[in-house]
Amino acid sequence: MQTALKRSAGFLGIGLTFVCIGFVFWRLTALIPQLRQHIEWRYLLAGIASATAIYSIGCIGLALAWGILLRALGSRMVNLKAAAYGHLRAQTAKYLPGNFLHFAVRHASARKDGLAHDKLAYSAIAESMVLVIVASVLSIGISSRFLPTSIRWLIEWRWLLVAALVLVAIVGFNRLRAHRPEGVSLHRTTISSLVTLVAVGACYLWFFLAASLAFQTTQGAIALPFVEVVPIVAICWLGGFLVVGAPGGLGVREALFLGILGPLVGEAPALVSALTFRVATTLGDAVMSLIGLWLGKRSV
């Protein structure tokens, strides 16, 4: 039954990914005359270079969070730098078909340090859980003008949703810690879980702020305050992350950017921003993957 559900989710995700890619390609071909008016190659390339550097710095937050989780759910003997290097090396693997190889690469790297499969699985579950919760909390801050009228009533309940998400993080993390074997010298208290969650959450906040600044650097004709950019980037990242089978959120993220920003600023500027942001994040992942490989070899 579970296998059938996984296959169904995978096929649905792949289908949705192709639909989103098709939608973005359709709008791209339709908007080519307008796009030429919005693209100034000198500024565009400079913006991509800046965004790549900023996004790459944000990826360090993801790598540090992975090391912290391995220490909390695996062993205090985990080398934080080695774990971070392993995470960085896996950055480009998420673009391969299936959207699971980046987990496999990190898993193999951590196994070399002696961590058991179950501890790695719990760490991966905790990573996904906290990432989704941080992105969701940031998404709640979106301005009502970006939302359809039919769902603007949710704004009134945003703080209740934040409290519920924080509670889910605490309870979920404590449940994962409950699977730890006896005799391991890590506390299972709510306080220690909170300390770990705050540290990991801060790393993920670092990533989303950097990604938002990178998007703002590439956006060109879109002049939005940074506080409005952060929730939009979080929502689009979250959509790409949750769709199973979308390599690096490809297509899904761009379609969401176009859907959210298009009605307000125009489809052409929104599409330029979405596509240049994709180029910058892909380059950033490639750069950090190479850096992870280089640092990993130096530390051997």
Disulfide bonds with the S-S distance in Angstrom:
none
